[in-house]
C-alpha cells in the first residue's frame, strides 16, 4: 500500500511497526510517522510486535522503545529481529541514558546513539 507524504507530496510504500507501551507516546509517534506518508502498524509491547513479525507481516522498519512492560524489552525485540528478520531495519528510541545495555543487542554490531 502506498501513501502520499502530506508535506512533500511524494508517495511512500514503507511500513513501520511502532512498538511502545505508553499509549499517548505510541499514538503521537504513529501520527507523526503517518503524516510523513508511511503505513503504520502499532504494537503495545514487544510480545505483540513479535507475534506480527513471526507471521512474516510486511514490515520495513521496527521503531521500538527500550523499556516496556512484559517479558521482552525493546533490546530483546531488536536482537530477535536482527537474527530472524534481517530484511527488517530496527530503530531504537529511549529516554534512558546511553550505556544501559545496548551492547546486548548483537555483539559486534554498531549502535548509533543520539542525545
Wavefront OBJ file of the C-alpha trace (Angstrom):
o trace
v 0.000 0.000 0.000
v 1.327 3.463 -0.876
v 0.793 6.708 0.982
v 1.379 10.299 -0.039
v 3.527 12.478 2.215
v 1.350 15.474 3.125
v 4.441 17.724 3.182
v 6.290 16.729 0.017
v 3.513 15.028 -1.960
v 5.807 12.040 -2.564
v 4.395 8.530 -2.371
v 5.901 6.187 0.228
v 5.314 2.481 0.303
v 7.090 1.517 3.503
v 5.523 0.029 6.605
v 6.774 0.860 10.089
v 5.945 -1.115 13.203
v 5.793 1.251 16.183
v 6.325 -0.597 19.475
v 5.597 1.430 22.608
v 3.767 0.556 25.819
v 2.812 4.145 26.639
v -0.450 4.768 24.763
v -0.038 8.517 24.286
v 3.548 8.211 23.080
v 2.643 5.384 20.679
v -0.346 7.271 19.254
v 1.623 10.523 18.870
v 4.587 8.770 17.244
v 2.319 6.851 14.880
v 0.503 10.034 13.831
v 3.787 11.784 13.018
v 5.020 8.811 11.000
v 1.716 8.638 9.091
v 1.973 12.375 8.395
v 5.273 11.606 6.641
v 3.454 9.214 4.342
v 4.201 5.826 5.834
v 1.897 2.976 6.704
v 1.995 2.298 10.445
v 1.244 -0.804 12.459
v 1.130 -0.373 16.231
v 2.072 -2.826 18.967
v 1.554 -2.156 22.683
v 4.525 -4.272 23.756
v 7.371 -6.371 22.380
v 5.366 -9.601 22.598
v 2.643 -8.197 20.343
v 5.285 -6.967 17.911
v 6.952 -10.371 17.901
v 3.652 -12.035 17.015
v 3.327 -9.766 13.955
v 6.935 -10.331 12.931
v 6.656 -14.114 13.270
v 3.767 -14.090 10.788
v 6.125 -12.506 8.236
v 3.890 -9.450 8.133
v 5.294 -6.985 5.554
v 7.297 -4.625 7.770
v 10.222 -2.490 6.632
v 11.288 -0.986 9.947
v 10.627 -1.638 13.630
v 10.679 1.533 15.721
v 10.774 0.442 19.362
v 11.168 1.830 22.835
v 13.683 0.110 25.115
v 11.907 -0.125 28.449
v 8.494 -1.752 28.196
v 6.251 -3.886 30.326
v 6.287 -7.614 29.705
v 8.794 -10.422 29.444
v 10.626 -8.892 26.488
v 12.022 -5.367 26.243
v 12.917 -3.392 23.133
v 16.517 -4.608 23.117
v 15.382 -8.242 23.189
v 12.978 -7.468 20.351
v 15.725 -5.777 18.323
v 18.019 -8.756 18.800
v 15.257 -11.142 17.647
v 14.524 -9.023 14.571
v 18.197 -8.832 13.582
v 18.581 -12.588 13.924
v 15.285 -13.788 12.425
v 14.144 -10.981 10.099
v 17.375 -9.494 8.668
v 15.278 -7.832 5.956
v 13.745 -5.544 8.592
v 15.557 -2.459 9.874
v 15.429 -1.598 13.572
v 15.373 1.838 15.178
v 15.523 2.042 18.966
v 14.398 5.109 20.888
v 14.613 5.667 24.599
v 14.709 8.279 27.281
v 17.358 6.311 29.167
v 20.992 7.341 29.207
v 23.379 5.568 26.773
v 25.271 2.577 28.103
v 22.286 0.801 29.610
v 22.595 -2.472 27.750
v 22.700 -1.543 24.066
v 25.690 -3.855 23.658
v 23.462 -6.878 24.271
v 21.528 -6.392 21.027
v 24.091 -8.156 18.872
v 27.740 -8.250 19.936
v 29.930 -6.564 17.382
v 27.074 -4.649 15.742
v 27.390 -0.894 15.614
v 24.755 1.019 17.578
v 24.278 4.709 16.918
v 23.123 6.819 19.813
v 21.901 10.384 19.827
v 21.093 12.540 22.792
l 1 2 3 4 5 6 7 8 9 10 11 12 13 14 15 16 17 18 19 20 21 22 23 24 25 26 27 28 29 30 31 32 33 34 35 36 37 38 39 40 41 42 43 44 45 46 47 48 49 50 51 52 53 54 55 56 57 58 59 60 61 62 63 64 65 66 67 68 69 70 71 72 73 74 75 76 77 78 79 80 81 82 83 84 85 86 87 88 89 90 91 92 93 94 95 96 97 98 99 100 101 102 103 104 105 106 107 108 109 110 111 112 113 114 115
